[in-house]
């Protein structure tokens, strides 16, 4: 599958912060799942849109990235725990990497992710920034 095709197939997840919630046990997942790992087949999952607000659970400052991301180094990649309980791996933007701390409040923003292939297709998606 080419990167362009993959991009189009993942538009719902990339442009909306949506996941699923198990109506049986209450667990929340990102990305969406079709089977609850806790309840297995007993669980009934419902689509859910997240608020886009959360806290930094863990993070790392990337100083030596791959070639694709060398122009933006250093940058922060974090695990964010959303207000609804799901955890998501994301980039933290619009801040000094040295100012980030665990438990900082963050919110979702829409940003350019990358430019792909010879066609120059620009992919956009969500990232997070500190709430000040």
Backbone bond lengths (Angstrom), bond angles and torsions (degrees), N, CA, C in turn:
res aa  C-N    CA-C-N  psi(-1)  N-CA   C-N-CA  omega(-1)  CA-C   N-CA-C  phi
1 X - - - 1.446 - - 1.525 107.65 -
2 X 1.319 115.51 129.81 1.465 118.63 179.57 1.525 109.32 -73.44
3 X 1.321 115.72 160.98 1.459 120.56 -179.30 1.529 110.94 -63.78
4 X 1.334 117.24 -35.75 1.465 120.46 179.73 1.525 110.82 -64.73
5 X 1.324 117.42 -43.71 1.462 120.88 178.53 1.522 110.31 -64.14
6 X 1.314 116.80 -43.68 1.468 120.79 178.95 1.527 110.25 -59.68
7 X 1.330 116.86 -40.89 1.462 120.95 178.91 1.521 110.83 -58.54
8 X 1.329 117.51 -47.03 1.464 120.92 -178.64 1.520 111.65 -66.47
9 X 1.323 118.04 -34.55 1.462 120.56 -179.55 1.520 111.36 -70.25
10 X 1.317 118.13 -25.19 1.461 121.39 -175.21 1.525 112.73 -103.26
11 X 1.314 117.96 14.07 1.464 121.00 -179.36 1.531 112.64 -55.77
12 X 1.332 120.33 -44.84 1.474 117.80 -179.72 1.529 113.15 -56.85
13 X 1.341 118.26 -42.35 1.467 119.95 -179.87 1.517 111.91 -75.15
14 X 1.322 117.26 -31.47 1.462 120.29 -175.08 1.520 111.82 -78.10
15 X 1.321 117.76 -33.71 1.459 121.16 -174.78 1.519 114.01 -100.52
16 X 1.311 117.39 -8.67 1.462 122.02 177.37 1.517 107.91 -134.36
17 X 1.288 116.82 137.08 1.460 120.06 177.74 1.523 107.13 -88.18
18 X 1.337 115.11 82.25 1.456 120.76 -176.81 1.514 110.29 -120.02
19 X 1.303 115.62 149.89 1.447 122.43 178.02 1.506 108.86 -146.95
20 X 1.313 117.05 -148.59 1.450 120.48 178.96 1.524 110.16 -143.14
21 X 1.331 114.22 157.29 1.461 121.54 179.29 1.518 107.85 -129.62
22 X 1.332 115.61 133.55 1.456 120.39 177.11 1.531 108.39 -81.82
23 X 1.312 116.36 122.72 1.458 120.57 -179.68 1.525 112.00 -75.89
24 X 1.332 117.18 -14.96 1.466 121.88 179.55 1.535 110.98 -80.23
25 X 1.365 117.00 -52.81 1.466 120.35 -173.96 1.531 113.20 -109.27
26 X 1.353 117.79 -13.46 1.461 121.36 177.95 1.511 115.01 87.76
27 X 1.347 118.90 -1.87 1.465 120.70 178.55 1.521 110.90 -65.14
28 X 1.344 114.91 146.19 1.465 122.15 -178.06 1.522 107.80 -116.23
29 X 1.341 117.13 139.73 1.458 121.76 -175.05 1.522 112.53 -130.04
30 X 1.307 115.04 144.11 1.458 122.79 168.84 1.521 107.08 -139.72
31 X 1.342 117.73 128.73 1.460 127.41 -4.69 1.525 111.28 -70.27
32 X 1.324 115.29 178.54 1.463 120.95 -179.58 1.521 111.05 -56.86
33 X 1.303 114.94 147.92 1.465 121.64 176.15 1.516 108.93 -123.35
34 X 1.318 115.15 160.79 1.468 119.08 176.78 1.527 111.47 -104.49
35 X 1.354 116.30 -16.44 1.464 121.47 177.27 1.524 107.99 -134.76
36 X 1.309 116.84 133.11 1.469 121.29 176.61 1.526 108.53 -74.52
37 X 1.347 118.29 124.95 1.462 119.71 179.83 1.532 113.08 -68.23
38 X 1.312 116.72 -19.54 1.461 120.99 178.64 1.533 111.45 -82.98
39 X 1.323 116.80 -49.20 1.470 122.00 -175.10 1.528 113.32 -91.94
40 X 1.305 116.22 -15.89 1.474 122.85 -174.45 1.521 109.19 58.93
41 X 1.285 118.78 -129.24 1.472 121.01 -174.06 1.524 113.27 -74.15
42 X 1.322 117.32 -16.98 1.457 119.31 179.57 1.524 111.70 -69.92
43 X 1.332 116.14 -27.75 1.457 120.46 -174.77 1.512 112.82 -71.42
44 X 1.316 115.20 145.84 1.457 121.58 174.04 1.515 106.42 -117.38
45 X 1.332 116.08 120.75 1.462 120.64 -175.81 1.515 111.11 -99.48
46 X 1.322 114.24 143.70 1.457 121.77 179.31 1.521 107.86 -126.63
47 X 1.334 116.93 137.44 1.459 120.49 176.10 1.526 109.41 -63.49
48 X 1.330 114.72 148.11 1.454 119.41 -177.58 1.517 109.43 -146.76
49 X 1.319 116.81 138.60 1.461 121.86 175.56 1.528 107.73 -100.70
50 X 1.347 115.89 128.76 1.453 120.90 -178.43 1.522 111.27 -85.00
51 X 1.334 115.52 156.21 1.469 121.56 -178.09 1.523 112.43 -70.62
52 X 1.336 117.30 -24.41 1.463 120.66 -177.20 1.511 113.27 85.88
53 X 1.326 116.78 12.16 1.471 121.28 177.92 1.519 109.28 -118.93
54 X 1.345 114.96 145.24 1.448 118.40 -179.86 1.514 111.47 -171.61
55 X 1.339 115.51 -164.66 1.469 122.69 -179.54 1.522 108.86 -131.05
56 X 1.330 115.45 148.48 1.459 120.25 176.62 1.528 108.58 -71.72
57 X 1.316 115.57 121.61 1.463 122.74 179.76 1.532 110.44 -90.37
58 X 1.339 115.73 -38.38 1.461 123.04 178.18 1.523 107.04 -160.92
59 X 1.324 117.70 158.34 1.463 119.10 179.78 1.526 110.76 -157.56
60 X 1.329 114.23 165.62 1.457 121.81 175.70 1.521 108.25 -144.33
61 X 1.315 116.41 139.58 1.464 121.28 174.73 1.525 106.90 -94.04
62 X 1.322 115.83 122.35 1.457 121.86 -179.17 1.529 108.04 -93.00
63 X 1.325 115.81 111.18 1.461 121.40 179.41 1.520 112.55 -99.22
64 X 1.329 117.32 -25.70 1.459 122.12 -178.56 1.530 108.41 -125.86
65 X 1.324 117.48 82.67 1.465 120.76 -175.64 1.529 112.40 -84.58
66 X 1.318 115.06 175.82 1.462 121.23 171.41 1.528 108.27 -68.91
67 X 1.312 116.60 167.30 1.470 121.04 -178.04 1.524 112.64 -56.41
68 X 1.313 116.82 -34.33 1.465 121.12 -177.33 1.531 112.61 -62.03
69 X 1.329 117.12 -28.55 1.457 120.91 -175.03 1.528 113.57 -116.97
70 X 1.319 117.94 12.72 1.466 120.17 -175.61 1.526 113.31 -64.98
71 X 1.330 117.62 -25.02 1.470 120.46 -178.78 1.527 113.09 -73.78
72 X 1.314 117.86 -16.42 1.470 119.29 -177.32 1.529 112.85 -109.83
73 X 1.328 117.49 1.63 1.470 120.55 -178.46 1.527 110.61 -70.99
74 X 1.302 118.70 147.66 1.459 126.83 -5.21 1.531 110.73 -78.36
75 X 1.336 115.69 149.64 1.459 120.24 177.62 1.521 109.15 -141.83
76 X 1.324 115.13 165.48 1.468 121.39 -174.61 1.523 109.83 -108.93
77 X 1.331 115.47 131.05 1.457 122.21 170.26 1.526 105.92 -114.97
78 X 1.335 115.59 132.74 1.462 119.19 -174.26 1.520 111.83 -136.47
79 X 1.312 114.63 158.31 1.457 121.35 166.44 1.521 104.63 -99.23
80 X 1.324 115.09 118.50 1.465 121.30 -178.98 1.520 108.23 -106.70
81 X 1.332 115.67 129.09 1.454 120.26 172.99 1.522 107.51 -92.45
82 X 1.315 115.77 114.18 1.461 121.07 -178.84 1.522 110.24 -70.71
83 X 1.328 116.72 157.78 1.467 121.44 179.41 1.525 111.53 -55.15
84 X 1.337 116.34 -30.63 1.461 120.95 -178.07 1.529 112.67 -80.47
85 X 1.352 117.87 -9.47 1.451 121.44 175.56 1.516 116.62 111.77
86 X 1.320 118.61 -20.51 1.468 120.93 179.48 1.524 109.48 -72.84
87 X 1.319 116.05 152.67 1.467 121.29 176.27 1.518 108.88 -111.61
88 X 1.334 115.55 142.15 1.452 121.83 -176.10 1.527 109.17 -137.28
89 X 1.320 116.93 139.07 1.460 121.60 174.28 1.518 107.74 -90.80
90 X 1.327 116.96 129.75 1.458 120.82 -173.22 1.517 110.58 -155.34
91 X 1.313 114.88 166.07 1.465 120.57 173.75 1.521 108.89 -90.82
92 X 1.330 116.74 140.60 1.465 122.51 175.15 1.525 106.96 -100.18
93 X 1.332 116.83 126.17 1.467 121.70 -174.48 1.527 110.91 -122.28
94 X 1.334 115.04 175.04 1.470 122.86 175.61 1.528 112.65 59.87
95 X 1.341 116.51 40.27 1.461 119.75 -179.95 1.522 109.86 -157.96
96 X 1.315 114.70 164.11 1.451 121.74 172.22 1.531 107.07 -80.84
97 X 1.341 118.96 123.79 1.474 120.20 -178.85 1.526 113.63 -54.35
98 X 1.321 118.10 -29.06 1.464 120.68 -179.80 1.532 113.38 -75.26
99 X 1.335 116.75 -12.07 1.464 119.65 -177.92 1.533 112.87 -92.36
100 X 1.315 118.23 -6.09 1.467 122.01 -176.94 1.528 110.31 -77.38
101 X 1.340 114.88 139.50 1.456 121.04 176.26 1.518 109.63 -138.29
102 X 1.327 115.98 153.06 1.457 120.60 174.94 1.525 108.46 -61.08
103 X 1.315 116.65 141.65 1.469 126.61 -178.09 1.529 113.15 80.49
104 X 1.343 119.26 1.40 1.467 120.19 173.41 1.524 109.51 -60.33
105 X 1.342 116.36 139.14 1.461 121.21 174.76 1.524 109.03 -75.29
106 X 1.335 116.64 136.89 1.461 122.15 179.12 1.522 109.73 -134.98
107 X 1.334 115.06 161.17 1.462 120.80 176.61 1.521 109.83 -139.31
108 X 1.327 115.13 152.49 1.451 121.18 -177.36 1.528 110.97 -72.54
109 X 1.334 115.65 141.41 1.460 122.83 172.00 1.528 107.36 -133.74
110 X 1.310 115.84 160.05 1.465 122.23 -178.79 1.517 107.85 -103.51
111 X 1.329 117.24 122.40 1.462 121.19 -175.32 1.528 111.49 -140.72
112 X 1.326 114.32 165.80 1.457 121.68 173.13 1.526 108.02 -68.97
113 X 1.330 116.11 133.46 1.461 120.74 178.89 1.523 109.98 -97.50
114 X 1.332 116.49 -49.82 1.469 120.00 178.47 1.513 110.97 -170.97
115 X 1.336 114.50 167.67 1.460 122.30 173.31 1.517 106.22 -109.04
116 X 1.336 115.91 128.48 1.458 119.71 -171.50 1.517 113.22 -113.68
117 X 1.321 114.42 137.72 1.454 122.60 168.67 1.512 115.28 63.25
118 X 1.321 113.58 -176.43 1.462 121.04 -179.02 1.525 111.71 -70.26
119 X 1.343 116.60 -23.95 1.466 120.59 -179.26 1.525 111.84 -72.84
120 X 1.321 116.56 -16.89 1.458 120.17 179.95 1.512 113.33 72.44
121 X 1.337 117.85 29.34 1.463 121.46 179.39 1.527 108.22 -68.20
122 X 1.316 115.85 123.39 1.464 121.27 -179.08 1.519 108.44 -95.31
123 X 1.317 115.70 125.59 1.460 121.37 178.85 1.521 109.26 -99.83
124 X 1.310 115.18 135.57 1.458 121.50 175.95 1.517 108.74 -116.42
125 X 1.303 116.41 158.54 1.448 120.58 177.90 1.517 110.14 -173.80
126 X 1.308 115.44 -173.08 1.462 119.23 -176.95 1.523 110.77 -91.03
127 X 1.307 112.97 147.46 1.458 124.21 170.15 1.518 104.20 -138.06
128 X 1.311 117.91 -179.54 1.466 120.12 179.58 1.517 109.62 -126.62
129 X 1.324 116.08 151.82 1.462 121.68 176.41 1.528 108.69 -132.91
130 X 1.337 116.56 154.50 1.471 118.88 178.72 1.525 111.65 -62.15
131 X 1.345 114.96 142.99 1.471 120.84 172.65 1.510 106.36 -95.26
132 X 1.293 117.14 119.14 1.480 120.58 -177.06 1.518 109.77 -115.14
